[in-house]
Amino acid sequence: MNEALWYVYAVVRPFEGAPPDGVRGLDGEPPRLIVHRGLCAAASPVPAADFDAAPLRAHLEDLDWLAATARAHQAVVSALSSVTCAIPLRLATVCRDTSGVRRLLDSGRARFVPALERLDGRVEWGVKVYAEAAAPEAAAAPEAKPASGREYLRRRLGQRQAREDTWRQAGALSRSLRQTLSGHAEAERLHRPQSARVCGQPGENVLNAAYLVPRERSAEFVALAERHGSRVAGVRVEVTGPWAPYSFAGAGDAEGGGGDGDDGSR
């Protein structure tokens, strides 16, 4: 590695020991823990040839490279979250040197310290609602060829009405689910529904929400979400997690994140 920059994954409080066994950063080694004034950044040296401003912009257009980087980033954050409260930073947060990492901690202190206090002992759960294109039993029984144009139109009208009914049911379930889950979580964030191409799941994403839940209440929260979501045919509820609290950490407010930030981190 000729010239090394420093890729920062997350901010934590200083803690005893090393990152969990087996976790590897982008350089194939365990992330380094850079401690500064009561905060700690988990970071890895990375080559400037890939992570300096110009090559990074090009790499961000490469979906395979981006996916591999995101997986490594997520693996480090998840490992840290298993042993302490971690504030995830934006993908491709890069500093020029370790002094830049310390400046990043200083510039973000007003956000990092309250966030660590607020999120300690909490995890994020994702809850998505999908409206299936057709109820599973209907999709499994192919219809005979229509006998006439009138019959064809009748079937098309029936399919459209079934789809609209499923969407209405999915919308009603989403509202009911949000009301129920909000009473069992400390905070909720709504994200834009994902397209089928992006999420890779069957059906259309109607609800894409995140919930901040005390870790010790996670099993209760998941059981409630899954039980509530089993009520309507043709509507599917997906629960994912536990994650580091990405949706509640305010990521992106302080770090440079792939650019020459004003905090001098690059």
NORNOR-V495784 format. One record per residue. N is the residue number from 1. RES is the residue in one letter. PHI is phi as a letter, one per 30 degrees, with the letter a starting at -180 (NA if undefined). D_FIRST is the distance of its C-alpha to the first C-alpha in whole Angstrom. Layout:
# NORNOR-V495784
N_RES_PHI_D_FIRST ; N_RES_PHI_D_FIRST
This chain:
# NORNOR-V495784
1_M_NA_0 ; 2_N_d_4 ; 3_E_c_6 ; 4_A_c_7 ; 5_L_c_10 ; 6_W_b_12 ; 7_Y_c_14 ; 8_V_c_18 ; 9_Y_c_20 ; 10_A_a_23 ; 11_V_c_25 ; 12_V_b_27 ; 13_R_d_29 ; 14_P_e_28 ; 15_F_b_29 ; 16_E_d_30 ; 17_G_i_27 ; 18_A_c_24 ; 19_P_e_23 ; 20_P_e_25 ; 21_D_e_24 ; 22_G_j_22 ; 23_V_d_21 ; 24_R_b_17 ; 25_G_d_15 ; 26_L_d_13 ; 27_D_c_10 ; 28_G_i_13 ; 29_E_c_14 ; 30_P_e_17 ; 31_P_d_16 ; 32_R_d_17 ; 33_L_c_20 ; 34_I_c_20 ; 35_V_c_24 ; 36_H_a_26 ; 37_R_h_29 ; 38_G_i_30 ; 39_L_b_28 ; 40_C_b_24 ; 41_A_c_21 ; 42_A_c_20 ; 43_A_b_16 ; 44_S_b_12 ; 45_P_d_9 ; 46_V_b_8 ; 47_P_d_6 ; 48_A_d_9 ; 49_A_d_9 ; 50_D_c_11 ; 51_F_c_12 ; 52_D_d_13 ; 53_A_e_17 ; 54_A_d_18 ; 55_P_d_15 ; 56_L_d_16 ; 57_R_e_20 ; 58_A_d_20 ; 59_H_d_18 ; 60_L_d_21 ; 61_E_c_23 ; 62_D_c_22 ; 63_L_d_24 ; 64_D_d_22 ; 65_W_d_19 ; 66_L_d_20 ; 67_A_d_22 ; 68_A_d_19 ; 69_T_d_18 ; 70_A_d_21 ; 71_R_d_22 ; 72_A_d_19 ; 73_H_e_20 ; 74_Q_d_23 ; 75_A_d_23 ; 76_V_d_21 ; 77_V_d_24 ; 78_S_d_27 ; 79_A_d_26 ; 80_L_d_26 ; 81_S_d_29 ; 82_S_d_31 ; 83_V_b_31 ; 84_T_a_31 ; 85_C_d_31 ; 86_A_b_28 ; 87_I_c_28 ; 88_P_d_26 ; 89_L_c_24 ; 90_R_d_24 ; 91_L_e_21 ; 92_A_i_18 ; 93_T_d_19 ; 94_V_b_16 ; 95_C_c_16 ; 96_R_d_14 ; 97_D_a_14 ; 98_T_d_16 ; 99_S_d_19 ; 100_G_d_19 ; 101_V_d_19 ; 102_R_d_22 ; 103_R_d_24 ; 104_L_d_23 ; 105_L_d_25 ; 106_D_d_28 ; 107_S_d_28 ; 108_G_c_29 ; 109_R_e_31 ; 110_A_d_34 ; 111_R_c_33 ; 112_F_d_31 ; 113_V_d_34 ; 114_P_d_37 ; 115_A_d_35 ; 116_L_d_34 ; 117_E_d_37 ; 118_R_d_39 ; 119_L_c_36 ; 120_D_e_36 ; 121_G_i_38 ; 122_R_c_38 ; 123_V_b_36 ; 124_E_c_36 ; 125_W_c_38 ; 126_G_c_38 ; 127_V_b_42 ; 128_K_b_42 ; 129_V_c_45 ; 130_Y_c_46 ; 131_A_c_49 ; 132_E_d_49 ; 133_A_d_51 ; 134_A_a_54 ; 135_A_d_55 ; 136_P_e_54 ; 137_E_d_57 ; 138_A_d_58 ; 139_A_d_55 ; 140_A_d_56 ; 141_A_c_59 ; 142_P_d_59 ; 143_E_d_62 ; 144_A_d_65 ; 145_K_d_65 ; 146_P_d_67 ; 147_A_d_71 ; 148_S_a_71 ; 149_G_d_69 ; 150_R_d_71 ; 151_E_d_69 ; 152_Y_d_66 ; 153_L_d_66 ; 154_R_d_67 ; 155_R_d_64 ; 156_R_d_62 ; 157_L_d_63 ; 158_G_d_63 ; 159_Q_d_59 ; 160_R_d_59 ; 161_Q_d_61 ; 162_A_d_59 ; 163_R_d_56 ; 164_E_d_57 ; 165_D_d_59 ; 166_T_d_55 ; 167_W_d_53 ; 168_R_d_56 ; 169_Q_d_56 ; 170_A_d_52 ; 171_G_d_53 ; 172_A_d_55 ; 173_L_d_53 ; 174_S_d_50 ; 175_R_d_52 ; 176_S_d_54 ; 177_L_d_51 ; 178_R_d_49 ; 179_Q_d_52 ; 180_T_d_52 ; 181_L_d_48 ; 182_S_d_48 ; 183_G_d_51 ; 184_H_c_49 ; 185_A_b_46 ; 186_E_d_45 ; 187_A_a_43 ; 188_E_b_43 ; 189_R_b_41 ; 190_L_c_42 ; 191_H_c_39 ; 192_R_d_40 ; 193_P_e_41 ; 194_Q_c_38 ; 195_S_d_39 ; 196_A_e_40 ; 197_R_d_37 ; 198_V_d_34 ; 199_C_d_36 ; 200_G_i_37 ; 201_Q_c_40 ; 202_P_d_43 ; 203_G_i_46 ; 204_E_c_45 ; 205_N_d_43 ; 206_V_c_46 ; 207_L_b_45 ; 208_N_b_41 ; 209_A_b_41 ; 210_A_b_39 ; 211_Y_b_41 ; 212_L_c_40 ; 213_V_b_42 ; 214_P_e_42 ; 215_R_e_40 ; 216_E_d_43 ; 217_R_c_45 ; 218_S_d_43 ; 219_A_d_45 ; 220_E_d_48 ; 221_F_d_46 ; 222_V_d_45 ; 223_A_d_48 ; 224_L_d_50 ; 225_A_d_48 ; 226_E_d_48 ; 227_R_d_52 ; 228_H_d_52 ; 229_G_d_51 ; 230_S_c_53 ; 231_R_d_56 ; 232_V_b_56 ; 233_A_d_55 ; 234_G_i_53 ; 235_V_b_51 ; 236_R_b_48 ; 237_V_c_46 ; 238_E_c_42 ; 239_V_c_41 ; 240_T_b_37 ; 241_G_k_36 ; 242_P_d_35 ; 243_W_c_32 ; 244_A_d_31 ; 245_P_d_33 ; 246_Y_e_31 ; 247_S_d_34 ; 248_F_c_35 ; 249_A_c_32 ; 250_G_i_33 ; 251_A_e_29 ; 252_G_j_28 ; 253_D_d_30 ; 254_A_b_28 ; 255_E_d_24 ; 256_G_d_23 ; 257_G_h_21 ; 258_G_i_19 ; 259_G_b_21 ; 260_D_d_22 ; 261_G_d_24 ; 262_D_d_27 ; 263_D_d_26 ; 264_G_i_23 ; 265_S_d_20 ; 266_R_c_18
